[in-house]
Amino acid sequence: MAPARALGLLLLALVTALPASSALAALDGPVIRVVDGDTIHVRIGARVEKVRYIGVNTPEVHHPRKGEEPGGREAAEVNRRLVEGKTVRLELDVQERDRYGRLLAYVWVGDVMVNAELVRLGYAQVMTIPPNVRYQEIFVKLQREAREAGRGLWGRA
């Protein structure tokens, strides 16, 4: 079984094992724009939401102070390959929006969680901000494996 599929099935099993009261809202919609490695625009009904991936951070492409960080374009391109032109399912956690008004979500394409896949491939680092910690342990494990294998940005000199 492919690693991404195995990860997706593991995450799906974890989510379905949660009690009904802790299962939070899920939203579906097509990706309208890929902003960078960890932010997309998704059409939900009649509106377009700016969605920031929960639990991960990728190098910046368009930061007002930092400018473009090394690896930012690569992370954005990997994200684009994962979600562009696809319908995604947005799984929310405890806190629904960040201080910038972006919707915070675990982003799924089929049975693959994009947040986790970016970490597994080595293009995102774990960035946990409580109270949204549902998959923190999985993200940490995937990051350790990506670093040890020198995948993605971890393979850069």
C-alpha positions as CSV (number, residue, x, y, z in Angstrom):
1,M,0.0,0.0,0.0
2,A,1.3,3.5,-0.9
3,P,2.5,5.5,2.1
4,A,0.1,8.3,1.5
5,R,-2.8,5.9,1.2
6,A,-1.8,4.1,4.4
7,L,-1.5,7.4,6.2
8,G,-4.9,8.5,5.0
9,L,-6.5,5.3,6.2
10,L,-4.8,5.6,9.6
11,L,-6.0,9.2,10.0
12,L,-9.5,8.2,8.8
13,A,-9.6,5.4,11.4
14,L,-8.6,7.9,14.1
15,V,-11.3,10.4,13.1
16,T,-14.0,7.9,12.9
17,A,-13.0,6.5,16.3
18,L,-13.7,9.9,18.0
19,P,-17.0,10.2,19.9
20,A,-19.7,11.9,18.0
21,S,-19.7,14.8,20.3
22,S,-16.0,15.6,19.5
23,A,-16.4,15.2,15.7
24,L,-16.4,18.8,14.4
25,A,-17.9,20.2,11.3
26,A,-16.6,19.3,7.9
27,L,-17.1,21.5,4.8
28,D,-16.5,20.6,1.1
29,G,-15.6,22.8,-1.8
30,P,-13.4,23.2,-4.9
31,V,-10.0,24.8,-4.5
32,I,-10.1,28.2,-6.3
33,R,-6.5,29.3,-5.7
34,V,-3.3,28.0,-4.1
35,V,-1.7,30.9,-2.2
36,D,1.4,29.1,-0.9
37,G,2.4,25.9,0.8
38,D,-0.1,26.1,3.6
39,T,-2.9,28.4,2.4
40,I,-5.6,28.0,-0.2
41,H,-8.9,29.6,-1.3
42,V,-11.9,27.3,-1.3
43,R,-15.4,28.0,-2.6
44,I,-17.9,27.0,0.1
45,G,-21.4,27.6,-1.1
46,A,-21.7,31.2,-2.4
47,R,-18.5,32.5,-0.7
48,V,-14.8,31.9,-1.1
49,E,-12.9,31.2,2.2
50,K,-9.2,31.7,2.7
51,V,-8.1,28.5,4.4
52,R,-4.9,28.1,6.5
53,Y,-3.8,24.5,7.2
54,I,-3.8,23.5,10.9
55,G,-0.7,22.2,12.6
56,V,1.9,22.9,9.8
57,N,4.0,25.7,8.5
58,T,5.8,26.0,5.2
59,P,8.4,28.5,4.1
60,E,6.9,31.9,3.0
61,V,6.5,32.9,-0.6
62,H,4.9,36.4,-0.2
63,H,5.7,37.6,3.3
64,P,5.5,41.4,3.9
65,R,8.6,41.5,6.2
66,K,10.5,38.2,5.4
67,G,10.0,38.2,1.7
68,E,10.4,34.8,0.0
69,E,12.0,32.2,2.2
70,P,14.2,29.3,0.8
71,G,11.9,26.4,-0.2
72,G,8.8,28.5,-0.3
73,R,8.2,28.0,-4.1
74,E,8.9,24.3,-3.8
75,A,6.4,23.9,-0.9
76,A,3.8,25.9,-2.8
77,E,4.3,23.7,-5.9
78,V,3.9,20.5,-3.9
79,N,0.7,21.9,-2.4
80,R,-0.5,22.9,-5.8
81,R,0.0,19.3,-7.1
82,L,-2.0,18.0,-4.1
83,V,-5.0,20.3,-4.3
84,E,-5.2,22.4,-7.4
85,G,-8.5,21.9,-9.3
86,K,-9.7,19.4,-6.7
87,T,-12.6,19.4,-4.3
88,V,-11.4,19.3,-0.7
89,R,-13.0,18.4,2.6
90,L,-12.2,20.8,5.4
91,E,-12.1,19.3,8.8
92,L,-12.3,22.0,11.5
93,D,-10.9,21.7,15.1
94,V,-11.7,23.6,18.2
95,Q,-10.7,27.1,17.0
96,E,-12.3,27.8,13.6
97,R,-10.4,31.0,12.6
98,D,-7.1,32.7,13.2
99,R,-6.4,36.3,14.1
100,Y,-6.4,37.2,10.4
101,G,-9.9,35.7,9.8
102,R,-8.7,32.7,7.9
103,L,-10.6,29.5,8.3
104,L,-8.3,26.9,10.0
105,A,-8.7,23.3,8.7
106,Y,-7.3,19.9,8.2
107,V,-7.6,19.7,4.4
108,W,-8.5,16.3,2.8
109,V,-8.4,15.2,-0.8
110,G,-10.1,11.8,-0.8
111,D,-8.5,9.9,2.0
112,V,-5.3,11.9,2.1
113,M,-4.9,14.7,4.6
114,V,-2.9,17.4,2.8
115,N,-1.4,18.8,6.0
116,A,0.1,15.5,6.9
117,E,1.2,14.7,3.4
118,L,3.2,18.0,3.2
119,V,5.0,17.0,6.4
120,R,5.6,13.5,5.3
121,L,7.1,14.7,2.0
122,G,9.3,17.2,3.9
123,Y,7.8,20.4,2.7
124,A,6.1,21.5,5.9
125,Q,7.2,21.7,9.5
126,V,5.0,21.0,12.5
127,M,3.5,24.1,14.0
128,T,1.0,23.3,16.7
129,I,-1.1,26.2,18.1
130,P,-3.5,25.0,20.9
131,P,-6.3,24.4,21.1
132,N,-6.0,22.8,17.6
133,V,-3.9,19.8,18.4
134,R,-5.9,16.8,17.1
135,Y,-3.2,15.3,14.9
136,Q,-0.1,16.8,16.6
137,E,1.5,13.4,17.5
138,I,1.1,12.1,13.9
139,F,2.6,15.3,12.5
140,V,5.6,15.1,14.8
141,K,6.2,11.4,13.9
142,L,6.0,12.2,10.2
143,Q,8.4,15.2,10.5
144,R,10.9,13.1,12.3
145,E,10.7,10.4,9.6
146,A,11.1,13.1,6.8
147,R,14.1,14.7,8.5
148,E,15.8,11.3,9.0
149,A,15.2,10.4,5.4
150,G,16.3,13.8,4.1
151,R,13.0,14.3,2.2
152,G,11.9,17.6,0.6
153,L,13.4,20.6,2.3
154,W,15.3,18.5,4.8
155,G,17.4,17.3,1.9
156,R,18.6,20.9,1.1
157,A,22.2,21.8,1.9
